[in-house]
């Protein structure tokens, strides 16, 4: 039976230990590694639970305060990719299953247990009893069906959920799934993507202040830079992670300096994305700064339809020409690892790719010469966030092998504004190379999801890299589909390994390194807090203490 852990971080997310001992399997309703039960849920009939008992505890602060590093415009959980609203959604909504963001194990959320297999491609999930939304309305299987159907229609999550052919509600507590592939070891992780909301809620309500069944409720939402997201405890929550205080306040501060100053001045208890350049200052002030190895990375994306970038040798040459170790030492203060595959070597499905791009300018020159390219001039579109500091150094490395790069800095919206629609046949997209960050591990860290994010049949391969038009894409898509048809991770891994090798050889989009995620906080103010490796802050099970109560 799937249960909840008493401790949330047994090891760094996705480590080899997880691969060896914690991989999920579907054997009836069991998990390979049983997990101990969590704390007793609050009584939904008690309007004061859990806030009043918690607030009465000695030393517990009324409000948990945080400074987040990313802005957002739409709290709608359907198909969201917003870093700030994904993290907020972990607190406001529930899924059938929840990814423990410290271990990436799938744990029961709204589901009472693991999926029950009806036949090879049919499963049923039973909901836990007496669950209601924060507005008091009952949560039924019809709400779950609606959430899966709405997310299946979204541009982003639709690709992740394409293995589901039908979802239905035989009764109020049962959800029935028909699949086109069993998904093997990652079924529960994929079902965890969908956050459930009332089927009766309007699109306007979803976009303004949506309702969930999680331990927290939205109170006010202003996720623009300088704004604030306010939460109140959901007294009706019946799950394992009740709110530990009355309120939660997230200040949205994109600027590293402002965010750091807020923490040093104790205006907040914790800050996301602590900057490398001020880590020593934060430590000297008495704050804890912790670096967690994660997936967050800078990638180069090539226009695979535009000469000379349609020649794989040119794409490979531009990667061999970059001194990644120098970038890590200079701009990351060593808090990153050079990519040896799409996944970092501490993720459970890691496979060292057959092609690894160690610094080799001579090889870069040779590949350019073989491709017949001499004195190449290109435009490097770079995101104006943290990766912008890397762009001049990359351009200098390219200059050393005869490639001239003009760096153009753009915000995320402008960077992808003309790279979101598949072009008409015979029309080339208006870019050469893009430098931008990415971190789909906030959705999960399994190989199928990470590969599907950038290399699936979606906007990335059709409207951006244009790799979907190549034979290599078709070969990789077949391998990925075959892996989904397998029922065990042992059968899936060799197929994923072939995908990793194809991606590393073709490099339509490829990481330079995987960085560590830095979080800073006051340990005296947060009890049982552990930072995560993915974008976002997670406070499930964390209690704010009254060392200082800013609000």
C-alpha positions as CSV (number, residue, x, y, z in Angstrom):
1,X,0.0,0.0,0.0
2,X,1.2,3.5,-0.8
3,X,1.6,5.6,2.3
4,X,3.3,8.9,3.3
5,X,6.7,9.4,4.7
6,X,7.4,10.9,8.1
7,X,10.5,12.6,6.8
8,X,10.5,14.3,3.4
9,X,14.1,14.2,2.3
10,X,15.8,10.8,2.7
11,X,18.3,11.7,-0.1
12,X,18.8,14.1,-2.9
13,X,16.2,13.8,-5.6
14,X,16.8,11.2,-8.2
15,X,20.1,9.9,-6.9
16,X,21.5,6.5,-7.7
17,X,20.2,5.3,-4.4
18,X,16.7,5.9,-5.6
19,X,17.4,4.1,-8.8
20,X,18.7,1.1,-6.9
21,X,16.2,1.0,-4.0
22,X,13.3,3.3,-4.5
23,X,11.9,2.7,-8.0
24,X,8.1,2.5,-8.0
25,X,6.6,-0.7,-9.3
26,X,2.9,-1.7,-9.7
27,X,2.4,-5.0,-8.1
28,X,-1.2,-5.1,-7.2
29,X,-1.5,-2.1,-4.8
30,X,2.1,-2.1,-3.5
31,X,5.3,-0.1,-3.8
32,X,8.7,-1.8,-3.9
33,X,9.8,0.3,-0.8
34,X,7.0,0.7,1.8
35,X,6.7,4.2,3.3
36,X,5.8,4.9,6.8
37,X,2.4,6.7,7.5
38,X,2.4,10.4,7.9
39,X,0.6,12.7,10.4
40,X,-3.1,12.3,11.0
41,X,-5.3,14.5,8.8
42,X,-7.4,17.3,10.1
43,X,-11.1,16.7,10.8
44,X,-13.0,18.5,8.0
45,X,-15.9,19.0,10.4
46,X,-13.7,21.1,12.7
47,X,-13.7,24.7,11.3
48,X,-10.6,25.5,13.4
49,X,-8.4,22.6,12.3
50,X,-5.6,22.7,11.7
51,X,-4.9,26.4,12.2
52,X,-6.0,27.0,15.8
53,X,-4.2,24.1,17.4
54,X,-1.0,24.9,15.5
55,X,-1.2,28.6,16.2
56,X,-1.6,27.8,19.9
57,X,1.6,25.9,20.0
58,X,4.4,27.6,21.8
59,X,6.8,29.4,19.5
60,X,4.8,28.9,16.2
61,X,4.6,32.0,14.1
62,X,1.3,33.1,12.6
63,X,2.8,33.7,9.1
64,X,5.4,31.9,6.9
65,X,7.1,34.4,4.6
66,X,9.2,33.8,1.5
67,X,10.8,35.6,-1.4
68,X,10.3,33.9,-4.7
69,X,12.4,34.5,-7.8
70,X,9.9,34.1,-10.7
71,X,6.8,36.0,-11.7
72,X,3.6,34.8,-13.2
73,X,0.3,36.0,-14.7
74,X,-2.1,33.1,-14.6
75,X,-2.8,30.8,-11.5
76,X,-4.9,28.5,-13.7
77,X,-3.5,25.0,-13.0
78,X,-4.5,23.6,-16.4
79,X,-1.3,23.0,-18.4
80,X,0.7,25.5,-16.3
81,X,4.4,25.9,-16.8
82,X,4.8,28.9,-14.6
83,X,7.5,28.3,-12.0
84,X,5.8,30.4,-9.3
85,X,2.3,28.9,-9.9
86,X,3.6,25.4,-10.1
87,X,5.1,25.8,-6.7
88,X,2.0,27.6,-5.4
89,X,-0.1,24.7,-6.8
90,X,1.7,22.2,-4.7
91,X,0.2,23.9,-1.7
92,X,-3.3,24.8,-3.1
93,X,-4.2,21.8,-5.2
94,X,-3.9,18.0,-4.9
95,X,-3.4,15.4,-7.6
96,X,-4.3,11.7,-7.5
97,X,-0.7,11.2,-6.6
98,X,1.9,13.7,-5.3
99,X,5.5,13.8,-6.3
100,X,7.7,14.1,-3.2
101,X,9.9,16.9,-4.5
102,X,12.8,15.7,-2.4
103,X,12.8,12.1,-3.6
104,X,10.6,12.2,-6.7
105,X,8.6,9.2,-5.3
106,X,4.9,9.2,-6.1
107,X,2.9,9.2,-3.0
108,X,-0.9,9.1,-2.5
109,X,-2.7,12.4,-2.8
110,X,-6.4,12.2,-3.5
111,X,-5.9,8.5,-4.3
112,X,-6.5,6.1,-1.4
113,X,-4.0,3.7,-2.8
114,X,-2.0,2.7,-5.9
115,X,-3.9,2.2,-9.2
116,X,-5.6,-1.2,-9.4
117,X,-4.9,-2.9,-12.7
118,X,-8.1,-4.2,-14.4
119,X,-6.3,-5.5,-17.5
120,X,-3.2,-4.7,-19.5
121,X,-4.3,-1.2,-20.4
122,X,-7.0,-0.4,-17.8
123,X,-6.6,0.9,-14.3
124,X,-8.9,2.1,-11.6
125,X,-8.1,4.6,-8.8
126,X,-10.2,4.9,-5.6
127,X,-10.3,8.4,-4.0
128,X,-9.8,8.8,-0.3
129,X,-13.0,9.4,1.7
130,X,-14.6,12.6,2.8
131,X,-12.4,15.0,0.7
132,X,-13.8,18.4,0.1
133,X,-12.6,21.6,-1.7
134,X,-11.6,24.6,0.4
135,X,-15.0,26.2,-0.5
136,X,-16.8,23.2,1.2
137,X,-18.0,21.5,-1.9
138,X,-17.4,17.7,-2.1
139,X,-14.6,16.4,-4.3
140,X,-15.8,13.5,-6.5
141,X,-14.4,11.4,-9.3
142,X,-16.3,13.7,-11.7
143,X,-14.0,16.6,-10.7
144,X,-11.0,14.3,-11.4
145,X,-12.3,13.3,-14.8
146,X,-12.9,16.9,-15.7
147,X,-9.3,17.9,-14.6
148,X,-7.7,15.1,-16.7
149,X,-9.8,16.0,-19.7
150,X,-9.1,19.7,-19.5
151,X,-5.3,19.1,-19.1
152,X,-5.3,16.5,-21.9
153,X,-6.5,19.3,-24.2
154,X,-3.7,21.7,-23.2
155,X,-0.8,22.2,-25.5
156,X,1.8,21.3,-22.8
157,X,0.3,18.6,-20.6
158,X,-1.6,17.0,-23.6
159,X,1.7,15.5,-24.8
160,X,2.5,14.2,-21.3
161,X,-1.0,12.6,-21.0
162,X,-1.2,11.2,-24.5
163,X,-1.0,7.7,-23.2
164,X,-4.5,8.1,-21.7
165,X,-7.3,7.3,-24.3
166,X,-10.2,7.7,-21.9
167,X,-11.0,8.6,-18.3
168,X,-14.4,8.0,-16.7
169,X,-16.2,8.0,-13.3
170,X,-18.0,4.7,-12.6
171,X,-19.1,6.1,-9.2
172,X,-18.3,9.1,-7.0
173,X,-15.1,7.6,-5.6
174,X,-13.7,5.7,-8.5
175,X,-11.8,6.9,-11.6
176,X,-11.3,4.6,-14.5
177,X,-8.4,5.0,-17.0
178,X,-8.0,3.4,-20.4
179,X,-4.5,3.6,-21.8
180,X,-2.7,3.0,-25.1
181,X,0.5,2.1,-23.2
182,X,1.1,0.7,-19.7
183,X,3.8,3.3,-18.9
184,X,5.6,0.8,-16.7
185,X,7.4,2.4,-13.8
186,X,6.3,6.0,-14.4
187,X,2.4,5.6,-14.5
188,X,1.8,7.1,-11.0
189,X,4.3,9.9,-11.6
190,X,2.5,10.9,-14.8
191,X,-0.9,10.8,-13.1
192,X,0.6,13.2,-10.5
193,X,0.8,16.0,-13.1
194,X,-2.9,16.8,-13.0
195,X,-4.1,19.1,-10.2
196,X,-7.8,18.8,-9.4
197,X,-10.2,21.7,-9.1
198,X,-14.1,21.8,-9.0
199,X,-15.6,20.9,-12.3
200,X,-18.1,23.7,-11.8
201,X,-15.5,26.4,-11.6
202,X,-15.4,28.9,-14.5
203,X,-12.4,29.8,-16.7
204,X,-12.5,33.3,-15.2
205,X,-12.3,31.9,-11.7
206,X,-9.5,29.6,-12.7
207,X,-7.5,32.5,-14.1
208,X,-8.2,34.8,-11.0
209,X,-8.4,32.8,-7.8
210,X,-8.9,29.0,-8.3
211,X,-10.0,26.7,-5.6
212,X,-8.4,23.4,-4.6
213,X,-8.4,20.8,-1.9
214,X,-4.8,21.3,-0.7
215,X,-3.7,22.6,2.7
216,X,-3.7,26.2,1.6
217,X,-6.1,28.5,-0.1
218,X,-5.3,31.5,-2.3
219,X,-6.3,34.8,-0.6
220,X,-4.9,37.4,-2.9
221,X,-2.8,36.9,-6.0
222,X,-0.4,39.5,-7.5
223,X,2.5,37.5,-9.0
224,X,4.0,40.4,-11.0
225,X,7.5,41.6,-10.0
226,X,7.1,43.4,-6.7
227,X,3.7,41.8,-6.0
228,X,2.7,39.3,-3.4
229,X,0.7,36.0,-3.2
230,X,-1.1,35.5,0.0
231,X,-2.4,32.2,1.3
232,X,-4.6,31.2,4.2
233,X,-4.9,27.7,5.9
234,X,-7.5,25.4,4.5
235,X,-9.4,24.2,7.6
236,X,-11.2,21.5,5.5
237,X,-8.0,19.8,4.3
238,X,-8.0,16.0,5.0
239,X,-4.6,15.0,3.6
240,X,-1.3,14.3,5.3
241,X,0.3,17.7,5.2
242,X,-2.0,20.2,7.0
243,X,-1.0,23.9,7.1
244,X,1.2,24.5,10.1
245,X,0.3,28.2,10.6
246,X,-2.5,30.6,9.8
247,X,-1.0,32.5,6.8
248,X,1.7,32.3,4.1
249,X,3.0,35.3,2.2
250,X,5.2,35.1,-0.9
251,X,6.9,38.2,-2.1
252,X,7.7,38.1,-5.8
253,X,11.1,39.7,-6.3
254,X,13.0,38.9,-9.5
255,X,16.0,41.1,-8.7
256,X,18.6,39.1,-6.8
257,X,19.7,42.1,-4.8
258,X,16.2,42.9,-3.5
259,X,15.5,39.3,-2.7
260,X,18.8,38.9,-0.8
261,X,18.2,42.1,1.1
262,X,14.8,41.0,2.2
263,X,16.3,37.9,3.7
264,X,19.2,39.6,5.4
265,X,16.8,42.2,6.9
266,X,14.6,39.3,8.1
267,X,11.6,40.6,6.1
268,X,11.2,37.0,4.9
269,X,12.2,33.7,6.4
270,X,13.4,32.0,3.2
271,X,14.5,33.1,-0.3
272,X,14.5,31.2,-3.6
273,X,17.5,31.2,-5.9
274,X,20.2,32.7,-3.7
275,X,22.8,34.4,-5.9
276,X,26.3,32.9,-6.0
277,X,27.9,36.4,-5.6
278,X,26.1,37.0,-2.3
279,X,26.2,33.5,-0.8
280,X,29.2,34.4,1.5
281,X,27.4,37.6,2.7
282,X,24.3,35.6,3.5
283,X,26.3,33.0,5.4
284,X,28.1,35.8,7.3
285,X,24.8,37.3,8.3
286,X,23.9,33.9,9.9
287,X,21.6,32.6,7.2
288,X,21.8,29.0,6.0
289,X,22.6,28.6,2.3
290,X,22.2,25.2,0.8
291,X,23.0,24.0,-2.7
292,X,21.0,21.0,-4.0
293,X,22.1,19.3,-7.2
294,X,19.3,19.5,-9.6
295,X,18.3,19.6,-13.3
296,X,18.3,23.3,-13.9
297,X,20.4,24.0,-16.9
298,X,21.4,26.4,-19.7
299,X,20.7,25.0,-23.2
300,X,21.6,25.8,-26.7
301,X,18.9,25.3,-29.3
302,X,19.7,25.3,-33.0
303,X,17.5,26.0,-36.0
304,X,17.8,22.6,-37.5
305,X,16.2,23.6,-40.7
306,X,18.4,26.6,-41.5
307,X,21.8,26.1,-43.2
308,X,24.4,25.6,-41.9
309,X,22.7,24.5,-38.7
310,X,20.9,21.8,-40.5
311,X,24.3,20.0,-40.7
312,X,24.8,18.1,-37.4
313,X,28.5,18.6,-37.7
314,X,28.1,22.4,-37.3
315,X,25.9,21.9,-34.2
316,X,28.4,19.5,-32.7
317,X,31.3,21.9,-33.5
318,X,29.6,24.8,-31.6
319,X,29.3,22.6,-28.5
320,X,32.9,21.3,-28.7
321,X,34.1,24.9,-28.9
322,X,32.7,25.9,-25.5
323,X,34.8,25.7,-22.4
324,X,32.0,24.6,-20.1
325,X,34.3,24.0,-17.1
326,X,35.4,27.6,-17.3
327,X,31.8,28.7,-17.4
328,X,31.1,26.7,-14.3
329,X,34.1,28.0,-12.4
330,X,33.6,31.6,-13.4
331,X,29.9,32.1,-13.3
332,X,28.6,29.2,-11.1
333,X,31.4,29.2,-8.5
334,X,31.7,25.5,-9.2
335,X,28.1,24.8,-8.3
336,X,27.3,22.8,-11.5
337,X,28.4,19.8,-13.4
338,X,29.2,19.7,-17.1
339,X,26.6,17.7,-19.1
340,X,27.6,14.2,-20.0
341,X,24.0,13.4,-21.1
342,X,20.6,15.0,-21.1
343,X,20.2,13.9,-17.5
344,X,22.7,14.7,-14.8
345,X,24.6,11.7,-13.4
346,X,22.7,11.8,-10.1
347,X,19.3,11.2,-11.7
348,X,18.0,7.7,-11.5
349,X,17.6,7.1,-15.3
350,X,21.0,8.5,-16.1
351,X,23.0,7.1,-19.0
352,X,26.3,8.5,-20.1
353,X,25.8,9.5,-23.7
354,X,27.9,8.0,-26.5
355,X,28.8,11.5,-27.4
356,X,30.1,13.8,-24.7
357,X,31.1,17.4,-25.5
358,X,34.3,18.0,-23.6
359,X,36.2,21.2,-24.6
360,X,38.0,20.5,-27.9
361,X,38.5,23.5,-30.1
362,X,40.6,21.5,-32.6
363,X,37.7,19.0,-33.1
364,X,35.3,22.0,-33.5
365,X,37.5,23.4,-36.3
366,X,37.7,20.0,-38.0
367,X,34.0,19.5,-37.9
368,X,33.3,23.0,-39.3
369,X,35.8,22.3,-42.1
370,X,34.2,18.9,-42.9
371,X,30.9,20.7,-43.2
372,X,32.4,23.2,-45.6
373,X,31.8,26.1,-43.2
374,X,34.3,29.0,-43.1
375,X,34.0,32.2,-41.0
376,X,30.5,31.5,-39.9
377,X,28.5,34.5,-38.5
378,X,25.5,33.9,-36.4
379,X,23.1,35.6,-34.0
380,X,22.8,34.2,-30.5
381,X,19.4,34.9,-29.0
382,X,20.0,34.8,-25.2
383,X,17.5,35.0,-22.4
384,X,18.1,38.1,-20.3
385,X,18.0,36.2,-17.0
386,X,20.9,34.4,-15.3
387,X,22.1,32.8,-18.5
388,X,22.8,36.2,-20.1
389,X,26.1,36.3,-18.2
390,X,27.3,33.2,-20.1
391,X,26.6,34.6,-23.5
392,X,29.7,36.8,-24.0
393,X,32.0,34.0,-22.9
394,X,30.4,31.5,-25.3
395,X,30.8,34.1,-28.1
396,X,34.5,34.4,-27.2
397,X,34.9,30.6,-27.4
398,X,33.3,30.5,-30.7
399,X,35.4,33.4,-32.0
400,X,38.5,31.2,-31.3
401,X,37.3,28.7,-33.8
402,X,36.3,31.2,-36.5
403,X,32.7,31.8,-35.6
404,X,31.4,35.3,-35.0
405,X,28.4,35.6,-32.8
406,X,26.2,38.7,-32.2
407,X,24.5,38.4,-28.8
408,X,20.9,39.7,-28.6
409,X,19.4,39.7,-25.1
410,X,15.6,39.2,-24.9
411,X,13.2,38.5,-22.1
412,X,11.4,35.1,-22.2
413,X,8.3,36.4,-23.9
414,X,10.2,38.2,-26.6
415,X,12.6,35.4,-27.0
416,X,9.9,32.8,-28.0
417,X,7.3,35.2,-29.4
418,X,8.0,34.2,-33.0
419,X,9.0,30.6,-32.1
420,X,5.7,29.3,-30.9
421,X,3.9,28.5,-34.2
422,X,4.9,25.9,-36.7
423,X,6.0,27.7,-39.9
424,X,4.5,27.2,-43.3
425,X,6.3,24.7,-45.6
426,X,9.4,26.3,-47.1
427,X,9.5,29.1,-44.5
428,X,12.5,29.2,-42.1
429,X,12.1,30.4,-38.5
430,X,13.9,33.7,-37.9
431,X,16.8,32.5,-35.6
432,X,20.1,30.8,-35.6
433,X,20.9,29.7,-32.0
434,X,19.1,30.3,-28.7
435,X,20.6,30.3,-25.2
436,X,18.0,29.9,-22.5
437,X,17.5,28.1,-19.1
438,X,15.1,25.2,-18.5
439,X,14.0,22.9,-15.7
440,X,11.2,20.5,-16.5
441,X,12.1,18.5,-13.3
442,X,9.4,20.5,-11.5
443,X,7.0,18.1,-13.3
444,X,9.0,15.0,-12.6
445,X,12.5,13.6,-13.1
446,X,11.9,10.4,-15.1
447,X,13.4,9.8,-18.5
448,X,10.2,9.7,-20.4
449,X,9.0,13.1,-19.1
450,X,12.4,14.9,-19.6
451,X,12.8,13.5,-23.1
452,X,9.2,14.3,-24.0
453,X,9.5,17.9,-22.8
454,X,12.1,19.1,-25.4
455,X,12.1,16.3,-27.9
456,X,8.5,15.0,-28.1
457,X,6.1,15.8,-30.9
458,X,5.3,19.3,-29.5
459,X,6.1,23.0,-29.9
460,X,9.8,22.5,-29.1
461,X,10.5,20.2,-32.1
462,X,7.9,21.7,-34.5
463,X,7.9,25.4,-33.9
464,X,11.4,25.9,-32.4
465,X,14.2,23.5,-33.1
466,X,12.4,22.1,-36.2
467,X,14.0,18.7,-35.4
468,X,10.6,17.0,-35.9
469,X,11.2,17.0,-39.7
470,X,14.3,14.7,-39.4
471,X,14.7,10.9,-39.6
472,X,16.5,10.9,-36.2
473,X,13.4,12.4,-34.6
474,X,11.3,9.6,-36.0
475,X,13.7,7.0,-34.8
476,X,13.8,8.5,-31.3
477,X,10.0,8.8,-31.2
478,X,9.7,5.1,-32.0
479,X,12.1,4.2,-29.2
480,X,10.2,6.4,-26.7
481,X,6.9,4.8,-27.7
482,X,8.4,1.3,-27.3
483,X,9.6,2.2,-23.9
484,X,6.1,3.2,-22.9
485,X,4.9,-0.1,-24.0
486,X,7.1,-1.9,-21.5
487,X,5.9,-2.8,-18.0
488,X,9.2,-2.6,-16.1
489,X,12.0,-0.1,-15.7
490,X,14.6,-2.8,-16.6
491,X,12.9,-3.1,-20.1
492,X,12.5,0.7,-20.5
493,X,16.1,1.7,-19.6
494,X,17.9,0.3,-22.6
495,X,15.4,2.0,-24.9
496,X,15.8,5.4,-23.1
497,X,19.6,4.9,-23.3
498,X,19.3,4.8,-27.1
499,X,17.2,8.0,-27.0
500,X,19.9,9.7,-24.9
501,X,22.5,8.7,-27.5
502,X,20.5,10.0,-30.4
503,X,19.8,13.3,-28.7
504,X,23.5,13.7,-27.8
505,X,24.6,13.0,-31.4
506,X,21.9,15.2,-33.0
507,X,21.9,18.1,-30.4
508,X,18.9,20.0,-31.7
509,X,18.8,21.4,-28.2
510,X,21.3,20.4,-25.5
511,X,22.4,21.3,-22.0
512,X,25.8,22.8,-21.3
513,X,25.7,21.9,-17.6
514,X,23.3,21.0,-14.8
515,X,23.5,23.5,-11.9
516,X,22.8,23.3,-8.2
517,X,19.8,25.1,-6.8
518,X,20.6,27.5,-4.0
519,X,18.2,28.4,-1.3
520,X,18.8,30.6,1.8
521,X,16.8,30.7,5.0
522,X,16.9,31.4,8.7
523,X,17.0,28.0,10.4
524,X,15.6,29.4,13.7
525,X,12.5,30.6,11.8
526,X,11.7,27.4,9.9
527,X,11.3,24.0,11.5
528,X,11.6,20.9,9.3
529,X,12.5,22.8,6.2
530,X,14.6,21.2,3.4
531,X,15.2,22.9,0.1
532,X,14.4,21.1,-3.2
533,X,16.5,20.8,-6.4
534,X,13.8,22.0,-8.7
535,X,12.5,25.5,-9.4
536,X,10.1,26.6,-6.7
537,X,9.7,26.5,-2.9
538,X,7.9,23.7,-1.0
539,X,6.7,24.2,2.5
540,X,4.6,21.1,3.1
541,X,5.3,20.0,6.6
542,X,7.4,23.1,7.4
543,X,6.5,25.1,10.5
544,X,7.4,28.8,10.9
545,X,8.8,29.7,14.3
546,X,8.4,32.9,16.2
547,X,12.1,34.0,16.2
548,X,10.7,37.0,14.3
549,X,7.2,37.3,13.0
550,X,7.4,39.9,10.2
551,X,3.7,40.2,9.6
